[in-house]
Amino acid sequence: MNPSIIISLVGVGISVCMLLLAYFGVISRILERLTRLETQVGLFWGSLEKSIPPMLKSYPTNMQKDVLLDKMAHAELTLDEAYVLRTILIEEAKAARENAIAYALALARLAQIIDDLERKTCK
């Protein structure tokens, strides 16, 4: 084989290796950032999960909602219970003048809980 062809092939091989290393380096940094973001979101919800339910409880007018909010705060909701709580909170949020932010945060957290539970049941 001609030495210039061998040198060209080695050069192409080294270039491909460098591109792969750069690609996997970028992927590695993206995964690290996603892990940090997931941790921060988890901490955010962890701090709010205990404080939102007391703001939305309506004892003694809606015991079902109060029980479901307690279950949500303790991460004990089933998928069906999450659907029921979401329906209740959506209806109350439409008429609520107070605690609008608490309703919005609770509904956002419920959406995440429902998504997680749906993924578990699909497996």
Backbone as CSV, one residue per row, in Angstrom:
resi,resn,N_x,N_y,N_z,CA_x,CA_y,CA_z,C_x,C_y,C_z
1,MET,0.842,-1.184,0.000,0.000,0.000,0.000,0.885,1.244,0.000
2,ASN,0.406,2.235,-0.616,1.133,3.494,-0.733,1.186,4.181,0.644
3,PRO,2.353,4.683,1.089,2.473,5.324,2.399,1.545,6.526,2.566
4,SER,1.279,7.259,1.510,0.384,8.421,1.631,-1.051,7.982,1.907
5,ILE,-1.449,6.828,1.378,-2.802,6.303,1.649,-2.890,5.878,3.110
6,ILE,-1.856,5.232,3.613,-1.847,4.793,5.011,-1.910,6.009,5.935
7,ILE,-1.138,7.015,5.630,-1.143,8.241,6.443,-2.525,8.904,6.385
8,SER,-3.145,8.908,5.218,-4.485,9.487,5.069,-5.509,8.706,5.885
9,LEU,-5.435,7.371,5.843,-6.364,6.532,6.608,-6.172,6.732,8.111
10,VAL,-4.933,6.811,8.547,-4.661,7.058,9.963,-5.205,8.434,10.366
11,GLY,-5.013,9.426,9.505,-5.534,10.769,9.777,-7.045,10.780,9.883
12,VAL,-7.716,10.072,8.972,-9.184,9.979,9.022,-9.614,9.257,10.296
13,GLY,-8.916,8.183,10.655,-9.244,7.443,11.878,-9.110,8.307,13.115
14,ILE,-8.037,9.074,13.191,-7.830,9.967,14.333,-8.914,11.049,14.365
15,SER,-9.272,11.582,13.211,-10.325,12.609,13.147,-11.657,12.061,13.633
16,VAL,-11.994,10.850,13.214,-13.251,10.223,13.642,-13.230,10.010,15.151
17,CYS,-12.103,9.537,15.682,-11.985,9.334,17.128,-12.154,10.649,17.886
18,MET,-11.563,11.704,17.392,-11.682,13.013,18.046,-13.119,13.525,18.005
19,LEU,-13.784,13.330,16.873,-15.189,13.735,16.775,-16.057,12.959,17.750
20,LEU,-15.818,11.654,17.879,-16.583,10.836,18.824,-16.336,11.276,20.261
21,LEU,-15.089,11.556,20.593,-14.779,12.028,21.940,-15.455,13.365,22.233
22,ALA,-15.435,14.258,21.264,-16.100,15.558,21.441,-17.606,15.369,21.604
23,TYR,-18.197,14.485,20.787,-19.640,14.231,20.849,-20.024,13.683,22.214
24,PHE,-19.285,12.669,22.678,-19.623,12.076,23.965,-19.319,13.015,25.124
25,GLY,-18.368,13.922,24.949,-18.117,14.939,25.970,-19.293,15.888,26.103
26,VAL,-19.864,16.279,24.972,-21.047,17.157,24.985,-22.223,16.424,25.617
27,ILE,-22.421,15.183,25.238,-23.522,14.385,25.798,-23.346,14.245,27.312
28,SER,-22.133,14.009,27.746,-21.859,13.874,29.173,-22.206,15.152,29.928
29,ARG,-21.846,16.305,29.380,-22.170,17.581,30.033,-23.680,17.814,30.069
30,ILE,-24.364,17.444,29.009,-25.829,17.595,28.975,-26.462,16.722,30.049
31,LEU,-25.986,15.486,30.174,-26.533,14.588,31.202,-26.275,15.114,32.608
32,GLU,-25.102,15.690,32.830,-24.802,16.284,34.135,-25.749,17.439,34.440
33,ARG,-25.993,18.279,33.443,-26.896,19.423,33.645,-28.325,18.955,33.897
34,LEU,-28.760,17.925,33.185,-30.105,17.388,33.404,-30.238,16.801,34.803
35,THR,-29.216,16.141,35.269,-29.238,15.583,36.617,-29.342,16.692,37.655
36,ARG,-28.572,17.767,37.462,-28.659,18.907,38.388,-30.048,19.528,38.359
37,LEU,-30.606,19.679,37.170,-31.938,20.266,37.043,-32.984,19.390,37.711
38,GLU,-32.887,18.084,37.508,-33.828,17.162,38.134,-33.733,17.251,39.657
39,THR,-32.538,17.369,40.171,-32.348,17.504,41.615,-32.979,18.795,42.126
40,GLN,-32.758,19.891,41.410,-33.316,21.172,41.832,-34.841,21.162,41.796
41,VAL,-35.412,20.560,40.761,-36.869,20.470,40.676,-37.407,19.607,41.821
42,GLY,-36.714,18.522,42.110,-37.126,17.666,43.229,-37.107,18.417,44.554
43,LEU,-36.067,19.211,44.768,-35.986,20.006,45.997,-37.094,21.058,46.049
44,PHE,-37.390,21.656,44.889,-38.461,22.652,44.814,-39.792,22.034,45.230
45,TRP,-40.132,20.907,44.597,-41.409,20.278,44.931,-41.408,19.754,46.363
46,GLY,-40.272,19.265,46.816,-40.193,18.773,48.190,-40.499,19.854,49.206
47,SER,-40.036,21.059,48.929,-40.301,22.159,49.858,-41.750,22.626,49.793
48,LEU,-42.373,22.483,48.640,-43.749,22.950,48.496,-44.804,21.913,48.870
49,GLU,-44.480,20.639,48.725,-45.488,19.594,48.948,-46.083,19.615,50.343
50,LYS,-45.319,20.024,51.301,-45.837,20.061,52.673,-46.605,21.339,52.979
51,SER,-46.337,22.420,52.252,-46.971,23.689,52.590,-48.212,24.005,51.760
52,ILE,-48.350,23.413,50.586,-49.513,23.716,49.740,-50.805,23.084,50.266
53,PRO,-50.818,21.792,50.625,-52.092,21.194,51.061,-52.807,21.928,52.191
54,PRO,-52.116,22.389,53.246,-52.855,23.128,54.290,-53.532,24.390,53.766
55,MET,-52.960,25.006,52.740,-53.557,26.218,52.181,-54.849,25.917,51.440
56,LEU,-54.991,24.685,50.946,-56.148,24.337,50.123,-57.197,23.515,50.856
57,LYS,-56.896,23.109,52.076,-57.867,22.291,52.807,-59.110,23.116,53.136
58,SER,-60.225,22.411,53.195,-61.493,23.100,53.426,-62.328,22.408,54.500
59,TYR,-61.684,21.775,55.464,-62.404,21.072,56.525,-63.450,21.972,57.135
60,PRO,-64.661,21.538,57.345,-65.254,20.226,57.113,-66.051,20.137,55.803
61,THR,-65.942,21.119,54.943,-66.822,21.147,53.768,-66.485,20.105,52.712
62,ASN,-65.220,19.733,52.555,-64.862,18.749,51.532,-63.804,17.795,52.089
63,MET,-64.277,16.808,52.820,-63.373,15.854,53.466,-62.583,15.032,52.446
64,GLN,-63.223,14.692,51.319,-62.536,13.890,50.311,-61.301,14.633,49.792
65,LYS,-61.469,15.904,49.503,-60.343,16.707,49.029,-59.251,16.780,50.081
66,ASP,-59.633,16.981,51.337,-58.652,17.087,52.411,-57.848,15.799,52.569
67,VAL,-58.532,14.661,52.495,-57.844,13.370,52.612,-56.880,13.182,51.437
68,LEU,-57.338,13.530,50.238,-56.475,13.389,49.058,-55.285,14.343,49.104
69,LEU,-55.495,15.545,49.621,-54.369,16.482,49.778,-53.339,15.936,50.759
70,ASP,-53.828,15.314,51.844,-52.899,14.691,52.795,-52.110,13.566,52.127
71,LYS,-52.802,12.765,51.332,-52.116,11.685,50.618,-51.093,12.246,49.636
72,MET,-51.437,13.347,48.987,-50.497,13.978,48.062,-49.263,14.465,48.812
73,ALA,-49.457,15.054,49.977,-48.340,15.567,50.765,-47.413,14.453,51.236
74,HIS,-47.964,13.255,51.394,-47.166,12.115,51.874,-46.808,11.142,50.752
75,ALA,-47.019,11.559,49.506,-46.688,10.734,48.323,-47.371,9.371,48.376
76,GLU,-48.663,9.366,48.711,-49.412,8.121,48.831,-50.592,8.055,47.863
77,LEU,-50.674,8.991,46.925,-51.797,9.003,45.983,-51.692,7.857,44.988
78,THR,-52.837,7.238,44.715,-52.910,6.305,43.602,-53.252,7.116,42.358
79,LEU,-53.174,6.477,41.203,-53.483,7.174,39.961,-54.933,7.647,39.939
80,ASP,-55.853,6.788,40.353,-57.275,7.175,40.369,-57.526,8.327,41.344
81,GLU,-56.881,8.284,42.504,-57.044,9.369,43.473,-56.475,10.674,42.931
82,ALA,-55.382,10.583,42.203,-54.787,11.789,41.619,-55.734,12.414,40.600
83,TYR,-56.389,11.577,39.794,-57.370,12.090,38.833,-58.527,12.785,39.552
84,VAL,-59.011,12.170,40.618,-60.122,12.760,41.382,-59.702,14.097,41.983
85,LEU,-58.530,14.129,42.602,-58.057,15.375,43.213,-57.865,16.457,42.160
86,ARG,-57.338,16.085,41.015,-57.161,17.070,39.942,-58.505,17.660,39.529
87,THR,-59.515,16.827,39.372,-60.849,17.304,38.997,-61.403,18.263,40.045
88,ILE,-61.267,17.898,41.306,-61.760,18.753,42.392,-61.037,20.104,42.374
89,LEU,-59.713,20.061,42.264,-58.934,21.308,42.317,-59.193,22.195,41.103
90,ILE,-59.377,21.594,39.936,-59.685,22.397,38.744,-60.995,23.144,38.939
91,GLU,-62.011,22.458,39.440,-63.314,23.098,39.652,-63.220,24.196,40.716
92,GLU,-62.499,23.921,41.787,-62.369,24.937,42.837,-61.531,26.121,42.367
93,ALA,-60.511,25.856,41.582,-59.635,26.934,41.111,-60.387,27.920,40.234
94,LYS,-61.373,27.437,39.491,-62.165,28.323,38.633,-62.911,29.371,39.452
95,ALA,-63.370,28.961,40.631,-64.169,29.864,41.463,-63.353,30.558,42.547
96,ALA,-62.124,30.126,42.755,-61.319,30.655,43.865,-60.803,32.051,43.571
97,ARG,-60.917,32.905,44.554,-60.338,34.236,44.452,-59.064,34.309,45.279
98,GLU,-59.004,33.458,46.285,-57.820,33.389,47.133,-57.034,32.123,46.783
99,ASN,-55.776,32.137,47.103,-54.906,30.974,46.921,-54.772,30.521,45.472
100,ALA,-54.885,31.443,44.533,-54.770,31.070,43.127,-53.411,30.438,42.829
101,ILE,-52.374,30.964,43.454,-51.029,30.407,43.237,-50.941,29.009,43.829
102,ALA,-51.542,28.802,44.988,-51.523,27.468,45.604,-52.240,26.459,44.715
103,TYR,-53.365,26.865,44.136,-54.075,25.958,43.217,-53.216,25.655,41.990
104,ALA,-52.587,26.679,41.439,-51.753,26.477,40.248,-50.588,25.539,40.556
105,LEU,-49.935,25.738,41.695,-48.815,24.874,42.068,-49.270,23.448,42.359
106,ALA,-50.401,23.320,43.047,-50.916,21.977,43.343,-51.284,21.243,42.055
107,LEU,-51.897,21.941,41.112,-52.254,21.315,39.845,-51.019,20.952,39.019
108,ALA,-49.994,21.791,39.076,-48.754,21.467,38.369,-48.098,20.234,38.978
109,ARG,-48.080,20.177,40.300,-47.503,18.994,40.968,-48.329,17.756,40.670
110,LEU,-49.639,17.906,40.671,-50.505,16.763,40.344,-50.251,16.262,38.929
111,ALA,-50.029,17.162,38.009,-49.727,16.754,36.631,-48.466,15.898,36.604
112,GLN,-47.471,16.296,37.391,-46.234,15.517,37.455,-46.472,14.167,38.124
113,ILE,-47.233,14.153,39.192,-47.550,12.907,39.891,-48.302,11.964,38.962
114,ILE,-49.289,12.492,38.253,-50.071,11.661,37.329,-49.174,11.094,36.238
115,ASP,-48.295,11.915,35.707,-47.376,11.436,34.668,-46.488,10.316,35.210
116,ASP,-45.952,10.498,36.412,-45.114,9.459,37.018,-45.899,8.168,37.248
117,LEU,-47.122,8.296,37.758,-47.932,7.111,38.031,-48.353,6.409,36.746
118,GLU,-48.667,7.172,35.706,-49.023,6.575,34.421,-47.833,5.817,33.821
119,ARG,-46.655,6.356,33.985,-45.454,5.666,33.491,-45.220,4.360,34.230
120,LYS,-45.488,4.362,35.540,-45.324,3.138,36.334,-46.325,2.066,35.917
121,THR,-47.562,2.484,35.636,-48.580,1.488,35.270,-48.379,0.960,33.862
122,CYS,-47.692,1.719,33.007,-47.437,1.269,31.631,-46.316,0.245,31.570
123,LYS,-45.480,0.209,32.591,-44.333,-0.714,32.561,-44.719,-2.114,32.870
